[in-house]
């Protein structure tokens, strides 16, 4: 480790469930394995999962307190393990990198790392590493994450940040971006197919509107709250072709289906509506609304995971042949593809930034549910 690095750092810790973060001064972490890289954190984005974790809604996580959260962050490489792996050596001192939560210290040997059950060549990583490794740690969840001035990360999970993108812009893409991008890929759509995004004004949803339009799909955004609806409408107004954004409180899903069917010149109910929907909210009402929007043989991709789950009407699955699949996060290959796509097409998260010392104020703002993303910018002074 370079002698120029400090001996200690500032970090925001969770000390118990249902408690605010506490700012502490702690020793600098050190790389301990060949794949390890020490980065100086430049930006750390707040995710809904950070809230879920802090509320004790992820059984067994974190593994212990005190705990540093954040699984979507970005930083600059400052140090390697004394004998770095070839994957780590690729990232030179000074390189800017994006860091997702998954997967830290993947085992390389489980069925996930061997890619024995991954059929999708787009999502498939090279044999020996998987974001779904059954034995891996996860930054900000099972191990310490990015709400700190420095963090140890795994070189195999990193993505180079494009030159035309800042750390504050890259950080939200490390979970929100790759998650919605991966969900869109799982829809298996063709150009001009119709896709709907439930929760279109939220952290993932407003990015999904941008990605789906840039991918060449016809897009429907659905919201049911004033502030996120305004975010979705604002995003849509700057896209071409402009997505249709509907207020689910004001319009029935069945009426929207009829409108889309008329636009497409379809007369049979099974032909009307969307080819795929992505469900981001944790509400049964959102799930039901999305299922109603689908054509026969459509695909419903679930990203959210409410504590009580979703009720599924078997008639949708049996008689309408609706396929329901889950999507957790994209592979490392998809992560890099997403970042390059974002840089090329100008996809960015709407965000507000806070200094590390004001993380609890950021969390208070999150609970106002205004949409977009909230980011800790390490360059800001408290």
C-alpha positions in Angstrom: 0.0 0.0 0.0 1.2 3.4 -0.9 2.7 5.4 2.0 0.7 8.4 0.7 -2.6 6.8 1.8 -4.0 7.8 5.1 -4.2 5.4 8.0 -7.9 6.0 8.7 -11.1 7.0 6.9 -14.6 8.3 7.5 -17.4 5.8 7.0 -21.2 5.8 7.7 -22.2 2.7 9.8 -25.4 1.0 10.6 -25.2 -0.1 14.2 -28.6 -1.8 14.4 -31.8 -2.2 12.5 -34.2 0.8 12.4 -31.4 3.1 13.4 -29.8 6.1 11.6 -26.3 5.9 10.2 -23.4 7.0 12.4 -20.3 8.6 11.0 -17.1 7.0 12.3 -13.4 7.3 11.8 -12.0 3.8 11.2 -8.7 2.2 9.9 -8.3 2.0 6.2 -9.2 -1.4 4.8 -6.4 -3.4 3.0 -6.4 -5.8 0.0 -5.9 -9.3 1.3 -6.2 -11.5 -1.8 -4.9 -11.3 -5.4 -8.2 -10.1 -6.9 -8.5 -7.3 -4.3 -8.2 -3.6 -5.2 -8.4 -0.7 -2.8 -10.4 2.2 -4.3 -11.0 5.7 -3.1 -14.8 6.0 -3.3 -15.9 9.1 -5.3 -19.6 8.5 -5.3 -22.1 6.1 -3.6 -25.7 5.8 -4.6 -28.6 5.0 -2.3 -30.8 2.1 -3.3 -34.2 0.8 -2.1 -32.4 -2.3 -1.0 -30.3 -0.2 1.4 -33.6 0.7 3.1 -34.8 -2.9 3.1 -31.5 -4.0 4.7 -31.6 -1.3 7.3 -35.2 -2.3 8.3 -34.2 -5.9 8.8 -36.2 -7.2 5.9 -33.3 -9.3 4.4 -33.0 -12.3 6.8 -29.4 -12.9 7.8 -28.1 -9.6 6.4 -26.0 -7.9 7.3 -23.9 -10.7 8.8 -22.9 -8.4 11.7 -23.1 -4.9 13.0 -21.7 -2.3 12.7 -22.1 -2.4 8.9 -21.2 -0.1 6.0 -24.0 -0.1 3.4 -24.2 0.8 -0.3 -23.9 -1.7 -3.2 -23.8 0.8 -6.1 -20.7 3.1 -6.1 -17.8 4.4 -8.1 -14.2 5.3 -7.4 -10.6 5.5 -8.3 -8.0 2.7 -7.9 -5.4 3.5 -5.4 -3.7 0.2 -4.4 -3.5 -3.5 -5.2 -2.6 -6.7 -3.3 1.1 -7.2 -3.2 0.9 -10.0 -5.8 -2.2 -9.0 -7.9 -4.1 -11.3 -10.2 -4.1 -10.6 -14.0 -7.7 -9.4 -13.6 -6.6 -6.9 -11.0 -3.5 -5.8 -12.9 -5.7 -4.6 -15.8 -6.9 -1.7 -13.5 -3.9 0.6 -13.0 -3.5 3.1 -10.2 -5.8 6.0 -11.1 -8.3 4.0 -13.1 -11.9 5.0 -12.6 -14.2 2.1 -11.9 -17.8 1.4 -11.2 -18.6 -1.2 -8.5 -21.8 -3.2 -8.2 -22.7 -5.2 -5.1 -22.3 -8.6 -6.7 -20.0 -10.5 -6.6 -17.1 -10.1 -4.2 -14.7 -13.1 -4.0 -16.7 -15.4 -6.3 -15.6 -19.0 -5.7 -15.0 -19.9 -9.3 -16.1 -23.5 -8.8 -19.9 -23.6 -8.0 -22.4 -24.4 -10.7 -23.1 -20.7 -11.2 -19.4 -19.8 -11.7 -19.1 -22.8 -14.1 -22.0 -21.3 -16.1 -23.6 -24.8 -16.3 -27.2 -23.4 -16.3 -26.8 -20.1 -18.1 -28.3 -20.4 -21.6 -28.4 -16.8 -22.6 -25.1 -16.0 -24.5 -25.7 -12.2 -24.0 -25.7 -12.6 -20.2 -23.1 -15.3 -19.9 -19.9 -14.4 -18.2 -16.6 -16.2 -18.8 -16.3 -19.5 -16.9 -14.9 -19.0 -13.4 -16.9 -16.0 -12.3 -20.6 -15.3 -11.8 -22.5 -12.5 -10.1 -24.8 -15.3 -8.8 -22.0 -17.3 -7.2 -23.5 -19.2 -4.3 -20.5 -18.5 -2.0 -19.7 -14.9 -2.9 -20.0 -11.9 -0.7 -21.9 -8.8 -1.7 -20.7 -5.2 -1.2 -23.0 -3.3 1.1 -25.1 -6.3 2.0 -23.0 -9.2 3.5 -19.8 -7.1 3.6 -19.0 -3.5 3.9 -19.9 -1.3 0.9 -19.5 2.2 -0.5 -20.7 4.6 2.2 -17.0 5.2 3.1 -14.0 7.1 1.8 -12.3 3.9 0.8 -13.4 0.3 0.0 -11.8 -3.0 -1.0 -13.4 -4.5 -4.1 -12.9 -7.5 -6.4 -11.3 -6.7 -9.7 -13.6 -9.2 -11.5 -16.7 -7.3 -10.6 -15.5 -3.9 -11.8 -16.5 -1.9 -14.9 -14.3 0.9 -16.4 -16.1 4.2 -16.3 -16.4 5.8 -19.8 -14.5 9.0 -20.2 -17.7 11.1 -20.8 -19.3 10.0 -17.5 -18.6 11.2 -14.0 -18.5 9.1 -10.9 -21.8 10.6 -9.7 -23.4 9.6 -13.0 -21.9 6.1 -12.9 -22.7 5.2 -9.3 -26.5 4.8 -9.8 -26.0 2.6 -12.8 -24.1 0.0 -10.8 -27.4 -1.3 -9.4 -30.4 0.6 -10.7 -28.9 0.8 -14.2 -27.7 -2.7 -14.6 -30.8 -4.1 -13.0 -33.3 -2.4 -15.3 -31.1 -2.9 -18.3 -30.8 -6.6 -17.5 -34.6 -6.9 -17.0 -35.1 -5.4 -20.4 -32.7 -7.9 -22.0 -34.6 -10.7 -20.3 -37.8 -9.5 -22.1 -36.4 -10.9 -25.3 -38.0 -8.1 -27.4 -37.6 -7.1 -31.0 -37.5 -3.6 -32.4 -40.9 -1.9 -32.3 -42.3 -4.4 -29.7 -44.2 -2.8 -26.9 -42.9 -2.8 -23.3 -44.4 -1.3 -20.2 -42.5 -0.2 -17.1 -44.5 -0.2 -13.8 -42.9 2.5 -11.5 -41.6 4.5 -14.4 -40.6 7.5 -12.3 -38.5 5.7 -9.7 -34.8 5.1 -9.6 -34.9 2.1 -12.0 -38.0 3.1 -13.9 -36.8 6.5 -15.2 -33.6 4.8 -16.5 -35.8 2.1 -18.0 -37.7 4.6 -20.0 -34.5 5.9 -21.5 -33.0 2.5 -22.2 -36.1 1.0 -23.8 -36.6 4.0 -26.2 -32.9 3.9 -27.2 -33.3 0.1 -27.8 -36.0 0.8 -30.3 -39.1 -0.4 -28.4 -42.4 1.3 -28.1 -42.7 2.3 -24.5 -45.5 2.7 -21.9 -44.6 4.2 -18.5 -47.0 3.6 -15.6 -47.0 5.6 -12.3 -49.5 6.0 -9.4 -48.0 8.9 -7.4 -47.7 12.6 -8.2 -43.9 13.2 -7.8 -42.7 10.0 -9.7 -45.4 10.7 -12.4 -43.9 14.1 -12.9 -40.4 12.6 -13.2 -41.6 10.0 -15.8 -43.4 12.7 -17.8 -40.3 14.9 -17.7 -38.1 12.1 -18.9 -40.6 11.1 -21.6 -40.8 14.7 -22.9 -37.1 14.6 -23.8 -37.2 11.2 -25.6 -37.9 10.5 -29.2 -40.2 8.7 -30.0 -41.9 9.9 -26.9 -43.2 7.2 -24.5 -46.8 7.2 -23.4 -46.9 7.8 -19.6 -50.2 7.0 -17.8 -51.5 7.7 -14.3 -52.8 4.3 -13.1 -55.0 6.1 -10.6 -56.9 7.8 -13.5 -56.9 5.2 -16.3 -57.9 1.6 -16.1 -55.4 -0.9 -17.6 -58.2 -2.3 -19.8 -58.8 1.1 -21.3 -55.1 1.5 -22.1 -55.1 -1.9 -23.8 -58.0 -0.8 -26.0 -56.1 2.4 -26.9 -53.0 0.5 -27.8 -55.0 -2.1 -29.8 -56.7 0.7 -31.8 -53.2 2.2 -32.6 -52.0 -1.2 -33.8 -55.2 -2.0 -35.8 -56.0 -5.0 -33.7 -59.5 -6.2 -32.9 -58.9 -9.3 -30.8 -58.2 -8.9 -27.1 -55.3 -11.4 -27.2 -53.5 -9.2 -29.8 -53.9 -6.0 -27.9 -51.6 -4.5 -25.3 -47.9 -5.0 -24.5 -45.4 -7.7 -25.4 -43.7 -7.4 -22.0 -44.0 -5.5 -18.7 -41.4 -4.9 -16.0 -42.8 -4.7 -12.5 -40.7 -2.5 -10.2 -43.1 -1.5 -7.4 -43.8 -3.8 -4.5 -47.6 -3.5 -4.7 -50.1 -6.1 -5.8 -52.1 -3.4 -7.5 -49.1 -2.6 -9.8 -48.6 -6.3 -10.5 -52.3 -6.7 -11.4 -52.2 -3.6 -13.6 -49.2 -4.9 -15.5 -50.7 -8.3 -16.1 -53.8 -6.8 -17.5 -51.7 -4.8 -20.0 -50.1 -7.9 -21.5 -51.1 -9.5 -24.8 -51.6 -13.3 -24.9 -48.1 -15.0 -24.7 -46.7 -11.8 -23.1 -43.8 -11.7 -20.6 -44.0 -10.3 -17.1 -40.5 -9.6 -15.6 -40.6 -9.1 -11.8 -37.8 -7.1 -10.2 -39.3 -6.2 -6.9 -39.6 -8.6 -3.9 -42.3 -7.6 -1.4 -42.2 -9.4 1.9 -45.5 -11.1 1.3 -44.8 -11.8 -2.4 -47.4 -11.4 -5.2 -50.7 -13.2 -5.8 -50.7 -14.7 -9.3 -53.9 -15.6 -11.1 -53.4 -19.0 -12.6 -55.8 -18.1 -15.5 -53.2 -15.6 -16.8 -50.6 -18.3 -16.8 -52.7 -21.2 -18.2 -55.3 -19.6 -20.5 -53.3 -16.5 -21.7 -49.8 -18.2 -21.6 -48.3 -15.3 -19.7 -44.7 -16.1 -18.8 -43.6 -14.7 -15.4 -39.9 -14.5 -14.7 -37.7 -12.8 -12.1 -34.7 -10.7 -12.8 -32.2 -9.8 -10.1 -29.2 -8.1 -11.7 -27.2 -8.3 -14.9 -24.0 -10.2 -15.3 -20.6 -8.5 -15.4 -20.7 -8.7 -19.2 -24.1 -7.0 -19.2 -22.8 -4.4 -16.7 -20.1 -3.3 -19.0 -22.4 -3.4 -22.0 -24.9 -1.2 -20.1 -22.2 1.4 -19.1 -21.0 1.7 -22.7 -24.6 1.9 -24.0 -25.4 4.6 -21.4 -22.3 6.6 -22.5 -23.1 6.3 -26.2 -26.8 7.2 -25.9 -26.6 9.7 -23.1 -28.6 7.7 -20.6 -28.3 9.3 -17.2 -30.0 9.1 -13.8 -31.8 12.2 -12.5 -30.0 12.6 -9.1 -29.5 14.9 -6.1 -26.2 14.8 -4.3 -25.2 14.9 -0.6 -21.9 14.9 1.3 -21.0 11.7 3.2 -21.7 13.4 6.5 -25.3 14.1 5.5 -26.3 10.5 4.6 -29.2 10.5 7.1 -30.6 13.7 5.4 -30.4 11.8 2.1 -32.4 8.9 3.6 -35.0 11.4 4.9 -35.3 12.7 1.3 -35.6 9.2 0.0 -38.7 8.6 2.1 -40.4 11.5 0.4 -40.5 9.3 -2.8 -39.9 12.1 -5.3 -38.4 9.7 -7.8 -34.9 9.6 -9.4 -31.8 8.8 -7.4 -29.9 10.1 -4.4 -26.1 10.0 -4.4 -23.3 10.6 -1.9 -20.8 12.8 -3.7 -17.4 12.5 -1.8 -16.2 15.8 -3.3 -18.9 17.7 -1.4 -18.0 19.2 2.0 -20.4 18.9 4.9 
